[in-house]
Amino acid sequence: MIIKSIDSSLSTFKRVQFHAGLNVLLSDKHVEATEGQTRNSAGKTSLVEILHFLMGADCGKDSIFRSKALNEHFFQMCFSLNQEEICVERTGLQPSGVYIVQGLEDREDLPIKVEKESERLFISNENWKAFLGHSLFSLPLDLAGTEFDQPYTPAFRSLISYFLRRQNAGGFISPERQAEKQQRWDWQENISYLLGLDWRIPFEFQKVRTRESVLEELKKAAKGGALGEVIGTVAELRPKVTVAERNAKQRRAQLENFRILESYNELSSRAARAKAALQAISRENVSLNETLNHLQAVQSSETPPEVSLLEQMYASVGIELPGVTLKRLQDVQAFYTSVVRNRSLHLQKEINDTKKRLEDNEARASTLDAERQNALKTLESHGALEDFLLLQRELATLEAEAASLRERYKAAEVLEGESTQLHIDRGNLQRRLQQDFKEREGRLDRVTLIADDIIKFLYDDRTGGFRISPTDKGPDFKLSIEGDQGGGIASMKIFCFDFALFTFLSEENRGPGFLVHDSHLFDGVDERQIARALILGHESTAEKALQYIVTMNSDIFDRLPLSKGFKKEDVVLATRLSDKTESGGLFGIRF
């Protein structure tokens, strides 16, 4: 792909035309930088943003293309791709799609539509990115149903950003990351894809990292957070589960043998009443036995007086009571015999009544005791409904406790087992990575030699290299240059990395075919290395269907120690920016 031009419907916009080979967009600097400011505001960085915008970048509310000054205007990019001239436009007012100005009319495989109001050809931004990803990086044109149609897989926007780094995204911090917030999985997979390595292995590494992240959160919670008393460890939970399950089993067996007696309360009361009645009978029998003994003793002592005693009494009466007429002694004796007999009969009746009462009590006591024994026997083998319900509640509590402990035990087993499994999975993935590197050793050797040649071209007195390692965290890509790792060398490490990728892909007729570097990349870089970087870019792309675009301040460019054969007029673009006036910048306005 060769970018031909950038333009806009904004009348003050400065159209930029490009060509194959090295392209240098210069900006004349007139305003002195203040503290903390090293660049002018002529719009060199904005050129990169426009290219991203026209290549499907997100256009959020904070995008410059959504600003009041620009949102109604179209921005246009014309380029050649596979010998076809294509021009497209996009506006911040409708960033969800891209208008096709030229080319692609006959592409039946693209979901191109006609806008009703303007009758212009239109393609959604998502489909536009899919088209560019397919054309420049051989991604599937239709991602649906493919392995790329899921999270954590190589994507066009990540791939293109290695050839179009953005200062605003922190693209000049480290070689392997084209954005400050780019995640490990993203740069591992996308660089692997660019180098022709098996990107599915770092994809699997990301799955492991996701599981590790979840596991780590659970472990933190289990150590005293929300799950501090919920999970525990296998060692401490195993005995608790055993005891809880035994308790539940015992209570379950007790409940299975439990028979409900609906008249439990009535029968219990009846047994209590029988016991009380027996106790009353026992107390009454004591009294009756005492009465019987007394009556029997009195009965045995009741006898008529002897005749001699009567005669003596009468004689005594005759002496002491003279003149008293007394009945005949026989009548008196008969009277006393009658009295004794009547009393004896009365005592016998009392004795019989008492014995009858004792007999009745014994019979009643026997009946009550049998009734009480039957009630107690029934109560021993049955239970009340309340007791049954209580047992059920207790069983439910015990089973819930056992189930909770079992779940905690399972969770603890998962945590401890997952930690072991993750370690195993990492080791297996590292071995797969080592095998993949071995199988693709030729590719790795080639990109390593390209990087080595670039470093040697830039530096006469420094060594370095591109090291690609199969670590237990996935593939590691490190480009090093000997010496102080300050701003200048750090920036040139990024240049070497980008140019190595650019050269490697170009040799295989893959990749975008262009590389764009904003002037921020060369901040703090020795002018000798900047000059050699431009010479390398010129020599690598001259007379080839390749393109290296650089933005730079003119004062720096003019001081570069370029070789005598280097024709500046062939590489410097006709459009020239300036910060001298508000109209001198790329947009021709300040906003």
Buried (B, 14 or more C-beta within 10 A) or exposed (E): BBBBBBBBEBEEBBEBBBBBBBBBBBBBBEEEEEEEEEBBBBBBBBBBBBBBBBBBBEBEEEBBBBEEEBBEBBBBBBBBBEEEEBBBBBBBEBBEBBBBBEBBEEBEEBBBEEEEEEEEBBBBBEBBBBBBBBBBBEBBBEBEEEEBEEEBBBBBBBBBBBBBBBBBBBBBBBBBBBBEEBEBBBBBBBBBBBBBBBBBBBBBBBBBBEBBEEBEEBBEBBEEEEBEEBBBBBEEBBEBBEEBBEBBBEBEEEBEEBEEBEEBEEBBEBBEBBBEBBEEBEEBBEEBEEBBEBBBEBBEEBEBBEEEEBEEBBEEEEEEEEEEEEEEEEEBBEEBEEEBEEEBEEBEEBBEBBBEBBEEBEEEBEEBBEBBEBBBEBBEEBBBEEBBEEBEEBBEEBBEBBBBBBBBBBBBBBBBEBBEBBEEBBEEBBEBBBEBBEEBEEBBEBBBBBBBBBBEBBBEEBEBBBEBEBEEBBBBBBBBBEEEEEEBBBBBBBBBBBBBBBBBBBEEEBBBBBBBBBBBBBBEBBBEBBBBBBBBBBBBBBEEBBBBBBBBBBEBBEEBEBEEEBEEEEBBBEBBBBBBEEEBBBBBBEE
